[in-house]
Amino acid sequence: PDLGGTVFRPIRQSVVAKAMRVSQSRVSESLGRLVDEGYLDPGARNGTSNTYRLNLTHYAIEQIVDQQTAD
């Protein structure tokens, strides 16, 4: 698995919605929020899927800031 966030992976919203038992619009909104908050980087469309890359740098920085703020 690419845990370094270097590869864009296709995400089919309809598949995620079915697996999570939520509406496709809910999945779309949630993915959009993750993009807006910097956790996902959007890529090109891949057929019927959107592609995203996990932004671990953003997550790591947020964790460090949270930890330093708590100290």
Secondary structure, DSSP 8 states (H G I E B T S, - for coil): --TTS-S-EEE-HHHHHHHHTS-HHHHHHHHHHHHHTTSEEEEEEETTEEEEEE-HHHHHHHHHHHHHHH-
